[in-house]
Amino acid sequence: MAVTAERVTLRTPGETGLWSWITTVDHKRIGLLYGVTAFFFFFVGGLEALLVRVQLAQPNGEVLSAAAYNQLFTMHGLTMVFLVIMPIAAAFTNYFLPILIGARDVAFPRLNAFSYWLFLFSGIMIYTSFFVGGAPDGAWVGYSPLATQLPEVVRMDYWAIGLNLLGVASIASSANFIATIFTMRAPGMTMLRMPVFVWMALVVAFLLIFSLPPVAIGLFQLFFDRNFGALFYEGAAGGDPLLWQHLFWLFGHPEVYVLILPAMGIVSEILPVFSRKPLFGYEFVVFSGAAIGFVGFGVWSHHMFTSGMGPVAEAGFGIATMIIAVPTGVKIFNWIGTTWGGRLRFSTPMLFSLGFIAMFVIGGLSGVTHAIVPADTQQHDSYYVVAHFHYVLFGGAVFGYVAGVYYWFPKWTGRMLHEGWGKVHFWLMLIGFNLTFAPMHILGLNGMPRRTYRYGEGLGWDLWNLVATVGAFVIGIAFLLFLWNIIWARKHGEIAGNDPWDGRTLEWTIPSPPPVHNFDEVPVVHSLDDFWHKKYAEDEEGRLVEMATVSGGTLVDTGGEGEGEVHEEHHDIHMPSPSYYPALSSLGIVITGYGLVYLSWGWAAVAVGAMVTLWGLFGWSLEPITREEHA
Amino acid sequence: MTPRSERSERPGDRPGRFAALRRIAPLIALFLLLASCSGSGPQSTLEPQGPISRDIDGLWELVFSIAIGVFVLVMVAYVISLIRFRERKNDDRRPKQVHGNTRLEIVWTIIPAVILAVLAVPTVQNLFDIRAEPTGADVLQVRVTGHQWWWEFEYPDITSTDGRTLITANELHIPAGRPVYLTMTSADVIHSFWVPPLNGKRDVVPGRITHLTLEADADQATVDTGFGPGVILGQCAEFCGLAHADMRMRVFVHEEAGFQAWADGQLVPSVVPTEGVAADGFATFNQVCTACHQATVEQPDGTIETIGLEHFIEARGEQFRSSYGPNLTHFGGRTTFGGASFDNVEDHLRRWLANPADLKPMDPDRNDLANARILGMPNFGLSDDEISGLVTLLEGWK
């Protein structure tokens, strides 16, 4: 065993330093990069939200100009969707998907690095727009022809190109995750033994692969409208502004499930651990997730109930939207069923997961009210909608991902986050969140439209806007506490050990943090929650019985099947070597992106970027996958 | 599902359970109290002022009460589970490893599906109702054009003897108790027409025609929600750029006679003054303002003409008569200007004329008249005298 570890280390030079991070192809390090980047952007997007709330605290606010406000709310939405929630989901998926299925890495490690670097560079690119005359200001949905109205102002080119590059990164990582799940599962890890989180990652990957192409085409058409005088969305010239809306929402609605399903997966992992019971109705949770993803492709036009589609289409999409509530309800009932009859420990991951359920129920129910088309014509584009999607994406997704951070931080760092501060964080966040977003339901029903930089007096909106602003600052304080907890715990947190939560899944069988090759021996899986069943048995009544011998640590499998393979792996673990080519290729793509934004004189950058990309891709395809031993 | 024996082992649980609920109860009560006391306001969906909006509100109340019912049921199960099965000190329970229950799964799939199916029926019915074109002799037709960042209203069936139609901006006057059928398009980007107390919103799309029916209650002309009797507020609901927040409107609901009087008055041309400050103002108006604005005036010699640049907007083969800026005939009779965002008082008008972008965010430097791209009124560098003349002229055009 010791020999194995030594050989593995020798095959992966560069364990520390900046260059080791730039060239890393280790899914765990890439996951951490995703996570840290997303966390950084979370604070940027949060700051934008606070500025927005300060402006709206009182009627006729004068803190921000209309121009500044429009940039800030656009960038807040864009940041939170594309640079925070998607990458934080990618962070969890990168780090844990291979471990949870008993693999040593993803199927295409260098493609994985490419996805991260392209995401990072695209995010930076979009943000540099702030320093060259202004950020995108046409809302994250970029409705045409507003988005194409001012071709001489490059803000919306930053948006169009930036989003497309982020889309490329997402498609690459989705293909990677699908290939990993289909080809790299450990012996015995059948599809229906995979943790729910892995299932949700699979559904999300398919959602992205099918939903990103329509919006990519839509964005290129928009870019052509802006820069080459194309008229795809010009109503006056026979184009159609609604075409953009259809293409956008054909992506945009599945995107909502891209944001929430991984969080649902995380919660489905956490609840059983802290209830000391298996997930209630595993198959139903899995297949309701898949059903949500599937039906999610048939509801996009509920974002367009006021656009003039006609009552037949509106009725159809309204009913399809109602159908989504059924599998969503199934999940919630199964989560409550999981806690029922358990022995519930209210540790921080559990608190955030339970907060997720309660907040998501509210968001889900307000979502059903949108399916009532006539009612939606009142709620659409009002603060009621803002309240709804924050209950789903903040109360839902963000609570779920924060639960995931508290749950898996010990695995990342080997240390526990501080439980006491974590609980304060939870309660502050829960209170702040509801103070901020619950009043927005009332504001919207009282006629306040979203995306408005100011409002007049006498409309009955003053009180609730002020409450929402106060709540936003409570959320801000909660996250500063979270940040401090993370900084503190990295050095001073309690030592975690392999299995601090009495976990059920494979990540808790390996050291914290895991070695670069994850598993000394590829595990052989015999059941769902395999690790749990190695620790516990059931008596004749189905009650939990602890087995004496094992409590975490490396498990030596004694099963017959696959033993030969495992033995072979033991002596020869090939980990892919670091490579700077993925980062280089993505850098080239983003240089091309800059060139496209400044098309009038940017052709040189397009050419340079294309050459850098080609250089990167050639180097990538020609370099050996693993370096010579002991080089 | 918890075994009876465990409960009997811990008789002390029950009071604790209720104590927890008692702790939450005042909070819930406080929230409901605040929510109900806050009032709704003049632009609220919750205080419908007409039959269409009231139907929608009824549907909303139905789905809202069902949602509250579902929420309470789910949360009761959730809270009971969390309290009853929480880990206590020295807790050595060994939870039964339940993997699922197919019968329960079927139940909680079917029940929500049935609730939703029931909800779908009134939804679809009401949807077709509100989308239906009103018929009958009493329907008032209004053509709406959305502009960055103001509303233009034309009444095609209300015409003067010489064939002019009634055109106004930002303030829509309608008769109480009669359906008003809007035919809408946009001059530039997508807007959305929204007067919550009268109906849901409807997008106003360039190159397309959309419709919306408004109807105010018969007694609405006397209801005052803080902005005068019969006044209802609305505003653009689709983000349309810089001054989206200031693209507001007011709907004035009149008794039938009052509406006719208003319409007749609007058709009378504004008078061109012949002397004094106002006459100087008209000279400026003719020189500067008519590049974008129109006005129907009666010249001193008695001729009636519409001055200012006319501009047609086409959508689906239909022509919408329009101008680059709001029609200023009878400007002095309006209560607001600038997208119904500013009270029409002398001080505001002076500031507006001195520098329009000082009051309302606009981007006139990027105006491109050749391509009909109008992003606001430029600062013309008018002198104080010119401003005084224009203010006197415009405020005189009651």
Contacts between the chains, C-beta under 8 A, distances in Angstrom:
chain1	res1	chain2	res2	distance
A	65	B	361	6.6
A	66	B	242	5.3
A	66	B	243	6.2
A	66	B	245	6.9
A	66	B	361	3.6
A	67	B	242	6.4
A	67	B	361	6.7
A	70	B	241	7.6
A	70	B	242	6.8
A	70	B	244	7.9
A	138	B	239	7.6
A	138	B	241	7.8
A	139	B	239	5.0
A	143	B	189	7.6
A	143	B	190	5.8
A	143	B	238	7.3
A	143	B	239	7.1
A	145	B	188	7.4
A	145	B	189	5.3
A	145	B	190	7.4
A	145	B	206	6.3
A	146	B	189	4.1
A	146	B	190	6.8
A	146	B	239	7.1
A	146	B	240	6.2
A	146	B	241	5.7
A	149	B	188	7.1
A	149	B	189	6.1
A	149	B	241	7.3
A	149	B	373	6.9
A	150	B	366	6.4
A	152	B	366	7.7
A	153	B	366	7.9
A	234	B	206	7.8
A	234	B	207	7.3
A	235	B	186	7.8
A	235	B	205	6.3
A	235	B	206	3.8
A	235	B	207	2.1
A	235	B	208	6.0
A	235	B	315	7.3
A	236	B	206	5.8
A	236	B	207	5.3
A	236	B	314	7.0
A	237	B	207	7.8
A	238	B	207	7.5
A	239	B	207	7.4
A	240	B	207	7.0
A	240	B	208	7.7
A	241	B	190	5.9
A	241	B	205	5.6
A	241	B	206	6.3
A	241	B	207	7.0
A	241	B	208	7.5
A	242	B	205	6.8
A	242	B	208	7.4
A	275	B	85	7.6
A	275	B	95	7.1
A	276	B	95	5.0
A	277	B	95	5.0
A	277	B	96	7.7
A	277	B	97	6.2
A	277	B	98	6.5
A	278	B	97	5.9
A	278	B	98	7.4
A	278	B	99	5.3
A	280	B	98	6.6
A	280	B	99	7.4
A	280	B	100	5.5
A	280	B	101	7.7
A	281	B	99	7.8
A	281	B	100	3.8
A	281	B	101	7.2
A	281	B	104	7.8
A	281	B	105	5.5
A	282	B	99	7.1
A	282	B	100	6.7
A	283	B	100	7.4
A	284	B	100	6.8
A	284	B	105	5.0
A	306	B	192	6.1
A	306	B	200	7.0
A	306	B	201	5.1
A	306	B	202	5.7
A	306	B	203	5.1
A	306	B	237	7.7
A	306	B	238	7.9
A	307	B	203	4.7
A	307	B	205	6.9
A	307	B	210	8.0
A	308	B	202	6.9
A	308	B	203	5.9
A	308	B	205	6.5
A	308	B	208	6.4
A	308	B	210	4.1
A	310	B	131	7.5
A	311	B	127	5.2
A	311	B	128	5.1
A	311	B	131	4.3
A	314	B	127	6.1
A	314	B	131	7.8
A	315	B	123	7.7
A	315	B	124	4.8
A	315	B	127	5.8
A	315	B	128	7.7
A	318	B	120	7.5
A	318	B	123	6.1
A	318	B	124	7.4
A	318	B	127	7.3
A	319	B	120	5.5
A	319	B	124	7.7
A	322	B	116	4.2
A	322	B	119	6.9
A	322	B	120	6.2
A	323	B	113	8.0
A	323	B	116	7.4
A	325	B	112	6.1
A	325	B	116	6.1
A	326	B	109	6.1
A	326	B	112	5.3
A	326	B	113	5.2
A	326	B	116	7.1
A	329	B	108	6.5
A	329	B	109	7.8
A	329	B	112	4.6
A	330	B	105	6.9
A	330	B	108	6.4
A	330	B	109	5.8
A	332	B	74	6.6
A	333	B	74	7.9
A	333	B	104	7.6
A	333	B	108	4.4
A	334	B	100	7.7
A	334	B	105	7.7
A	336	B	74	7.3
A	336	B	77	5.5
A	336	B	78	5.3
A	336	B	81	5.8
A	337	B	98	7.8
A	337	B	100	7.7
A	337	B	101	7.6
A	337	B	104	7.1
A	339	B	78	7.8
A	339	B	81	4.7
A	339	B	82	6.6
A	339	B	85	6.3
A	340	B	1	5.9
A	340	B	77	8.0
A	340	B	81	4.8
A	340	B	85	6.7
A	341	B	1	4.5
A	341	B	2	5.5
A	341	B	85	6.2
A	341	B	95	5.8
A	341	B	96	5.9
A	341	B	98	6.3
A	342	B	85	5.3
A	342	B	95	4.8
A	343	B	85	6.6
A	343	B	87	5.0
A	343	B	91	6.1
A	343	B	93	5.0
A	343	B	94	8.0
A	343	B	95	5.2
A	344	B	81	7.9
A	344	B	82	6.4
A	344	B	85	5.1
A	344	B	86	4.9
A	344	B	87	5.8
A	345	B	87	5.2
A	346	B	86	6.8
A	346	B	87	7.8
A	354	B	78	7.9
A	354	B	82	6.8
A	357	B	78	6.7
A	358	B	75	6.9
A	358	B	78	6.8
A	361	B	71	6.2
A	361	B	74	5.6
A	361	B	75	7.2
A	362	B	71	6.9
A	365	B	67	4.2
A	365	B	70	6.3
A	365	B	71	5.8
A	366	B	67	7.4
A	368	B	63	6.9
A	368	B	67	6.4
A	368	B	116	7.4
A	368	B	119	7.9
A	369	B	60	7.1
A	369	B	63	5.2
A	369	B	64	6.8
A	369	B	67	6.5
A	371	B	116	7.9
A	371	B	123	7.5
A	372	B	59	5.8
A	372	B	60	7.2
A	372	B	63	5.0
A	372	B	119	6.7
A	372	B	123	4.9
A	373	B	123	6.0
A	373	B	127	4.8
A	374	B	55	7.2
A	374	B	56	4.6
A	374	B	59	5.5
A	374	B	123	6.9
A	374	B	126	4.8
A	374	B	127	5.5
A	374	B	130	5.6
A	374	B	200	6.3
A	375	B	56	6.0
A	375	B	59	5.4
A	375	B	60	4.4
A	375	B	63	6.3
A	375	B	200	7.9
A	376	B	200	7.6
A	377	B	56	7.1
A	377	B	130	7.7
A	377	B	199	7.6
A	377	B	200	2.6
A	377	B	201	5.7
A	377	B	202	7.3
A	378	B	45	4.2
A	378	B	53	7.9
A	378	B	56	5.9
A	378	B	60	7.1
A	378	B	196	6.1
A	378	B	200	4.7
A	378	B	201	7.2
A	379	B	45	7.8
A	380	B	200	7.6
A	380	B	201	6.3
A	380	B	237	7.2
A	381	B	192	6.5
A	381	B	201	7.0
A	381	B	237	4.6
A	381	B	238	6.0
A	381	B	239	7.7
A	382	B	237	6.9
A	438	B	31	7.7
A	442	B	35	6.2
A	442	B	38	6.5
A	445	B	40	7.8
A	445	B	44	6.8
A	445	B	45	5.2
A	445	B	46	5.4
A	446	B	40	5.4
A	446	B	41	5.1
A	446	B	43	6.9
A	446	B	44	4.3
A	446	B	45	7.3
A	446	B	46	6.6
A	447	B	41	6.6
A	447	B	43	3.3
A	447	B	44	5.1
A	447	B	45	6.2
A	447	B	194	7.8
A	447	B	196	4.4
A	447	B	233	7.4
A	447	B	234	8.0
A	448	B	43	7.7
A	449	B	194	7.0
A	449	B	235	6.2
A	449	B	236	7.3
A	449	B	237	4.5
A	449	B	245	7.9
A	450	B	239	7.7
A	451	B	239	4.1
A	451	B	244	6.2
A	451	B	245	7.9
A	452	B	235	7.9
A	452	B	244	6.2
A	452	B	245	3.5
A	453	B	244	7.8
A	453	B	245	4.9
A	453	B	361	7.8
A	454	B	245	5.2
A	454	B	246	7.6
A	455	B	245	6.8
A	456	B	248	7.7
A	456	B	341	7.3
A	458	B	41	7.6
A	458	B	42	7.1
A	458	B	226	5.2
A	458	B	227	7.1
A	459	B	41	4.8
A	459	B	42	6.5
A	459	B	43	5.6
A	459	B	233	7.1
A	460	B	38	6.7
A	460	B	39	5.2
A	460	B	40	6.1
A	460	B	41	2.9
A	460	B	42	7.7
A	460	B	44	6.9
A	461	B	41	6.9
A	463	B	38	6.1
A	464	B	38	6.9
A	538	B	97	5.0
A	539	B	94	7.9
A	541	B	96	6.6
A	542	B	96	4.7
A	542	B	97	5.1
A	542	B	98	7.1
A	543	B	94	4.3
A	543	B	95	7.0
A	543	B	96	5.3
A	543	B	97	7.1
A	544	B	94	4.3
A	544	B	95	5.8
A	544	B	96	7.9
A	544	B	97	6.2
A	545	B	94	6.9
